[in-house]
Amino acid sequence: KKLARRLLFDKSANDDHERSILTKLKQQCGGQFTSKMEGMVTDLTLAKENQTSFEEYLNNTPNTDPGIDLTVTVLTTGFWPSYKSFDLSLPAEMVKCVEVFKEFYSTKTKHRKLTWIYSLGTCNISGKFDPKTVELVVTTYQASALLLFNSSDRLSYSEIMSQLNLLDEDVIRLLHSLSCAKYKILNKEPNTKTIAPTDYFEFNSKFTDKMRRIK
């Protein structure tokens, strides 16, 4: 699990280092012990090549502009820890991206099924606040919640929950991170430290930070 986190979130010092550790482990514990971990490291190399060919596909195929910059890391199910995949209702902007990538992937292989793990995704979005625009580095879930406020000024807990199609515990954690944590991107009514199903949320247009880019 820790190797997966390092590889997926670019926290690894370098791939050669990971590979040399795996070689030592393999000598100590045998090939069966390290086969999945080796598969993970190889997967990421293949994923980078896949991303390059996706970008080439976009350049060479008219009418396939996904509208936003998209990087997809395709992994082999058997090698990685199992991650829950939720049927998050993606914003329209992201739905288009997913469709474009599916079309590209079907040109490469016919026999593989893509399962999207939105819980591991990150998005860079521009928050156009009154004082200035701040780039927000958020999870796919947080981005999906924030984009709802492009078309609504004020949303109730239940409206957000039904529009995102998430469970209570996920919605609570999500809204807490956006309205009660260090950066208050959303204003919450009533202004308490916990999230309740009766709460209402609004985009905090007055938000600002000395940094131009915040995580």
N, C-alpha and C positions, 0 to 999 in steps of 0.2 A: 504493500500500500504506500509505503514511504517512497519507494523508487518511482511508483506511478505518479505521485504528487510532484516529485522533483522533475520528472521528464515532461509532464503535461503543463506544468506552470513555469517551465524554463528556470528551475531553481538549481539545476545541476551545474557543478563547476565546469565539467566538460565530458563529452561522450566517451572519449578515450579512457578517462579515469574510471567511468562506470564499467566500461568493457574490461579493463584490467582487473578490477575487483571481481567481476563475474568469472573471469578466467581462473582466478585464485580459488574462488568458491567451488568452481567446477572440479578443480584438481582435488580439493578437500572432500567434497560431498557427492561428486558424480554428476553426470550430465542431466539426469532426470530432475535433480534438485534445481538446476539453473535454467532448464529449457524455456520455461515461460518468461523468465526475466530477460533472457537473451532475445526472445521473440519480441518483447516490449521495446528493447533498444532498436532492433531491426525495423520494427513497425514505424518508429518515428522517422527513420531515414527514408523509408518508403513513402511516408505521409508527406515529407517535404518535397519529394519528387512529384508526387501526386498533385500537390498544391501548384507547383511550377507548371505542370501540364494543364491544370484548370485555368491558370492565368492565360496561357497560350490559347486555350479553347475560347476564352472570352474575347481575346484580341482578334481571333480569326473568324468568329461567328457573329455576324450582325444580329441585332434584335435579342441579344442575350444579356444585356446589361443588368446585373442584379440590383443596381441602384445604390448599393453600399459596398464598401470593401469587405470581402468575405474570405476568411481563412478557415478551412475545414481540416481537421486531423482525423483521418480514417484509421481506425484501430481494428485489430482482429479480436473478436469476442473472447476466445479461449485463453489469450495470454494475460489479460488485464483483470484486476479485481472487478467484481460485478457491481455495476452502478444502477441505481433505480432510474428508469426513464419514465417521466411523467408526460401526460398529454397537455403540456402547457399550450394555451391558446396564444400563438405568436402574433405580434403586431403585423399588419399587412406588409410593412417594409421588409420584415424578415421572412415572411411566407414566400415572397417572390424569390429571395436568395436561395431558400431551401429547394424550391422547384428547379431553379437554374442549375444548382449543383447536382440534383437528382438526374436531370437530363444529361449533364456532362458525364456522370458516373455510369449511366446506362450505355454510353458509347464505349466504355472500357470493359465492362463486364455485365453479363446478363444474369448470372446465377448468385449474386450476392444481394442481401437485403440490408439496407441502411437503417439503423436505429439511432435516433438523435438523442444525445445525452445533454440536455440543455443545462443541467445543474453544474456542468463543468465549464460552461462557456463564459467568455467575458466580452463586453462591448465598450467601445469608446464612443460616447455621445456628447454633443455640444449642448450645454445648458445655457439658453439665452436669458440670463437674468438681467434685471434693470441696470445694476451697476456695471456689469460686464459679462462677457461670455466666458464660461469656465468649462474646460473639458472634463467630463466625469468618466472615470474608469469603473465600470459597474459589472455585476453579473448579468447574464441573459435575463434572469428573473427580474432583477431590479430595473433593467432597461425596459422590459415589457410593461412593468407597472408604471414607470415614468412616462412612457409614450402614450398611455391612456389620457394623460393630462393635456396632450396636444389638441384633443377634441372636446374635453370637458374641463370646466374650471374647478368643479367641486364634485367629489365622488364619495359615496359611503363605503364602509368596509365591505358590505355585502355586494355592492356593485363591482368593486375591484375583484372580489373573490370569484364572482360569476363570470366576469369578463376574462379573467386569467385561467379559470378552470383549475384552481389549485385547492389543496386541502387547508383546513383551518390553521394547523401548526405552521405550514409554509407561509401562509398569508401574514400571520402574526409576526414571524421572524423577519419577513420581507419588509413589512410596513414599519416595524420597529427600527430596522437599519436605515430607513429613509427619513423617519420623522422624529426619532428619539435618540439617535446616536450622535456621534461627533458632528457630522454635517447634516443639518436639517434642511433637506431639499424639499420636503413636504411640510406644510403646516398642518397640525392635527387639532381637531376640536372634539372634546375639551383638551386643553394642553396639559396632559398628564404623562407620566413616565412609562405607562403600560398601554398596550393596545387592547381595546374592547370592541366587540362586534357592533356596538352602537356608535362608534367613532366616525367622524367625517374628515376628509383630507382635501387640501388645496395645494396647488403649486406655489412654492415660496419664491415669488418674483424678486424679493428683496435680498435673497441669499447672495453672499459674496465671500471670497477668501483671497488671501494675499497670493496664493499660488494660482497659476493658470490651468493647472491640471491636478486633479485630486483623485485618490482611489477611495 
